[in-house]
Amino acid sequence: MKKAFTLLCLLLISHGAAAGYSLSVYTGKSFNQSLQTEEGLAIELEDSNHLAFSIDRTIDSARYGFYFSNTKSDFQSSPGLDVEMQYFLFQSAVEVPLGNRINGYVGAQIGANHVKPNFASSDTFFASGLYGGFEYLFNDQARVLFETRWLATIVNNASNVSCTLPTDEDNQCLWHFDGDVLNQFQTSLGFTYRF
């Protein structure tokens, strides 16, 4: 019975490998852009770690799928204040063989960034960006990767993630987007399994 179950699992895995799907997990560092309040006060977000995963469909030398990333950043000047950002992105990339067991890839992404500060209501914004990286192929299924992503979130001052407090020194606005784009950069190490 165990041998039949093992054989069935191996057949499903080999059939899935021909179907061209992949699951990737990532961990790395997120580098944050400074923010500015409506009153012109600079807010520095600390660089932070992120966890992410993606599910992709692979066709020949291309892939497309879904990417999710979660990061939580503290305010440098205000202990106890932080903001969590969750990216939900559709992505597509082209793979280029670079050498024996090494591929490069470049792609684009589009979707949403759900921003959750711990002191105000959350809001969701349109997000897009570019990414690229290198992967080392252990075999047809298992790969290790290194990649960099630029994530641009389109924001506006009508967002729910804002405040309109008085501007005296003791009671300043804690959060308000000033500008149109919030930029983040991610560098990640990851593992991909194709099935």
N, C-alpha and C positions, 0 to 999 in steps of 0.2 A: 504494500500500500504506500509506504514512504517513497519507494523508488518511482512509482507511478506519479505521485504528487510532485516529486522533484523534476521528473521528465516533463510534466505539464507546465511547471513554472519556467523551465528553461525554454520550452517552445514558445510560451507567451512572451518572454523577454526577447527572444530572437525575432519573433514576428513584430513586436513593437519597435525593435531597432530599425527594421525595414520601413516602418511607418513614418519615422523621422520626427519624433518628439523629444524635447529635452527639458530637464528640470535643473535649475542652477540656484545655488545659495551663495550669498556674498556677505562679507563683513569688511569694514574699513573705516575711513575717516571722512567726515563731512566738514568742509571749510565754508564758513558763513560770511555773507556780506554784512556790512554795518547797516543799521536802520536809522532812520531819523524821524523824530516826532514832528507834528505839524508846527510846533513852536521852534523847531530848529535844534533840538537837543539830540545828540548822537547816542545811539544805543548799540553797544557792542555785544554780539552773541558769541559765546565761546565756541570754538571748534569742538565737534563731538563725534562720537562713534555712531555708526549706523549698521543695521541688519537689513538684508533685502533678499528677495527671491524672484525668480522669473520662470515662466512656463512658455516655451516656444515651440513652434512648428518649423521644422527645417525642410527646405526644398533645394536640392542641389547645393549651390554655394550661397544661399540666402536663408534668412530666418525671420520670423515675425511672431509676436506673442504679447504677453502681459508681464509688467514689471511692478513690484511693490517694494517700497523702501520706507523704513521708519527710523527717525532720529529725534533726539530730545536735546535741546541746547539751553544752557543756563545763561542768564544775563550777567555780564562781567561786573557791572557796578551795583547790581541789586540782588544780593543773596536771597534765595527763596523764590525768585521769579524765573520761570522757564517757559519754553514754547516747544511743543511737539509737532513735527511735520511728518505727514504720511503721504507719499506719492503713489498714485494709481495711474500707471502709464501704459499705453499701447506702444510697442516698439517694433522696429524693423531694422535689419542689418544685412550687410553683404560681407561674406567671408572671403579672404584671399590667402591661399597657401604661401607661406614665406620660406619654408625649408622643411627638412625632415622632421615630421611630427609637430611643426609649429604653424599655426594659423594666425592671421591678423583679421580684425573686423572693424567696421565703422557703421554707425547707424544713427537713426533719429527716433525721437519719442514724442508722444503727445498725450495729454490727459489732464489730471487734476492733482492739486496739492491741498490736502486738508490740514489747516493750521489750527492748533489747539493751545492757546496760552493758558496758564493756570490762574489767570487773574481776570479773564474776560471771556466772552462767548467765542466759540469757534466759528470758522468760516471756510469755505472751499473756493479755490481759485483755479483758473485755467493755467496749465503748465506745459512746457515743451522743453526740448533740449537736444543735445547731440552726445554721442558716446563712442568710444573706441577702445580697443584693447588687443591683447595677445593671449593665445591659449596653447598649452602644451598637451598633446594627445598621448595619453598612456596607451589607449587602444581605441577602437571605434566607439566605445560607450563612455569612457571616463576621461575627463579633461580637467586641468587646473588652469585658471585664468587670472590675469591682472588687467584691470580696466580703469578708465577715467570717464566720469560723466559731468557734463555741464547741465544744470537744471535751472531753467528760467521760469519764474512764477509771475504771471501778469496780475498785478494788484491795483487797487484804486482806493481813494480816500472815502468812498461810500461803503466800505466794508464794515461788517459787524465787528471785526477785530480792530476796534478803535475806541477812543475815549475822548471826552470833551470836558475834562476837568479844568479848573482854573490853573493859571501858569505861575503861581507863586512858588517859591523854593520848596515849601513843605508839601505841596499838593500838585505836582506836575503830572502832565499826561504821561502815562506809562507806555502807550503803544499807539502808534498811528503811522500808516504807510505814507511816505512822502516820495512820490515818483511812480513809475509805471511797472518796473521790473525788480523782483527780488532774485538775486543770483546765488546759487550754491554750486560747489564743486565737490564731487565724491571721487575718492580713489578706493578701489576695492580689490581684495583677493577673493577668489571664489572657486567653487567646484561645480562642474556640470556632469550630469549623467544623461546620456541619450538612450531612449528605450523605444 
